[in-house]
Structure formats: C-alpha cells, structure tokens
Amino acid sequence: MTTHGRTSARPAGPDPVGRRSSTLPRLAALGTTAALLGLLTACGTKPASEAVGAPAPPPAPSVGPVQTEELPSDLPQYGELPTRTPTPATPPPCPRSGVVVQGEEPGAAMGLRVMSLKLTNCGKRPYTVKGYPTVRVLDGDGKPLDIRVVHGSAGIATLDDFDAAPRQVTLRPGQTAVAGLAWRNTVTDATNPAVNGQALDVAPAEGSPRQTVTELIDLGNTGKLGVSPWYTPKETATKTLARRGSAWTIRQ
C-alpha cells in the first residue's frame, strides 16, 4: 500500500555504549577529588589566619631585678617584728602645792603587805613636812571605806621606821621623802566579806591638799592599815618586802 505525502520511520534509540564511555571520566575525577579531601582532612588543615601568618602579640615588658641598695636599710627581715622606740613615761603634773604623791608597787610576804608612798618636791621652793600622811582607802566609786588607819605598825608587823618618832623633813626641789603603809590581807571570819580598796586618798599632812593614788589595797577582813611617818630614804639590808623603790626591813 502506498501512503500519500508522508513516510513512516521509527525514531533512533539511545546509544548505551556512547553514554557509558562519556560518564567514566567524570567518575574518575570525582573519586580523585574525594581522595584529596580525605587526605587533607586526615593531615589536618590550618585556619586561614594561621595559613596566612597572623602577627604575634607584642612581648610583655621585662622587669629588671630589684637592687638591694634600692631598699631601705632599716627594713626588717622576714619573720622579724619592726623595732619600736619605747615611749618614755610621762611624769605626773606638778600640783599647785608644789609636791606630788606617788605609790610604789606593794611587796608581799606571808600575807603581809607593805607599800611605799613617795612625796616629791616638784616645785621651785623648799617644802617642809613633819608627821604622818593622812590616808583614806577608797572603793571603786571613790567613796571612803570603813578602815581604821593607825600611826605606826599597829601590831601588824615589826617594821623598821614605822614606829620611829616623827621628825621634820625639808625637801629641796627634786628631793623625795617616803612614808610606809602596812596591812594584812588575811580573812579570819568567813561571814565577814573581804575588803578591797581600789585607791588611796592621801594628803602629805593634815589640812594639805589631797591627792589620789591608784592601787589595790586587799585588806581581807582585818579592817586596819598602819602608816609610818615621813622620813628621808636610806639604804636597808637583810630581808625586804618592797619590789622597787624604798625597801622595808622586817625585824627578826
């Protein structure tokens, strides 16, 4: 049969051989690229900043060694305390009377207490005193305690200078006279509380201006205080009670 004006033909099919030959080079190239990437990953790659070579930070300023001559010469060594210059004791102000009364630390032996009172002429004129100081024992509130003050040793103990006759003592500026106080701190009655004075109210003589001497007077419950007359200090030997200043000798 004849078909007018048109020829019927089957389109050509794909060429499987030609396509396979063109794909193989691409696969080979991809495999090479993957191998290179794996090699770079295994070896490790540096950041871009390191690869380019980032500038290093500036070095820290160097500090030279400390020279010993630059340190103060009086600097204390390790573990040592700095030395301090002791502050000299300030003398008490001179009263208008021109004399000052001070107390020495009491001495103790077998319940016996002996204490020195010092009378110093701090004025510019001679000062004369005769007899006994007038003494009152004060409590913590500054009130007088009910204490019997006796001239002499009063049987408390036998002590040099306590029972001597009073004599006139004239002190030039800077000179000192001494009077003694004696008491016992024994407690003989448990129902009678012990008395502890906190200070002494002292006048060099009857009618003279009074001064306060801070000192503990532990009288127990004896209620008695012996007072010696003023006299000029002298050296004593044998057994003594006072720790410093004037010494008191116990007669054997």
Secondary structure, DSSP 8 states (H G I E B T S, - for coil): ---SS----------HHHHHHHHHHHHHHHHHHHHHHHHHHHH----HHHHHT--------------GGGS-TT---TT----------------TTSEEEEE---EEETTEEEEEEEEEE-SSS-EEEES--EEEEE-TTS-B---EEEEB-TTS--BTTTSS---EEEE-TT-EEEEEEEEE-----TTS--EEEEEEEEESSTTS--EEEEEEEEEETT-EEEE---B------SSB--SSSS--BB--
